[in-house]
Amino acid sequence: MLVKEIMEATSGKLLSGSVNDEITHFTQDSRACVKGSMYIPLIGANHDGHDFIQSAFDHGAQAIITSKVIEAPDKDVILV
């Protein structure tokens, strides 16, 4: 799935990256990220997934979809 398709589906705004990058894997677990994946941080009763964004990048995530402004110029960051 292309970043631009994800943006259209979520009405998101691209903060960095390319609309033409392809995302091949989606996960809500930063430890499960691999090359080409998009990390989707969830906010729960005990944890805020946004706290694990760097871990997701360290594990290979290429992209995130986030409700907080994140600076990662070499990654695809979609703000929703």
KAVENDA-V277532 format. One record per helix or strand of 2 or more residues. SS is the DSSP state (a for helix, b for strand). FROM is the first residue (numbers start at 1). LEN is the number of residues. If there is no record, write none. Layout:
# KAVENDA-V277532
((SS	FROM	LEN) (SS	FROM	LEN))
This chain:
# KAVENDA-V277532
((a	3	8) (b	13	4) (b	25	3) (a	30	3) (b	37	4) (a	49	10) (b	63	4) (b	76	4))
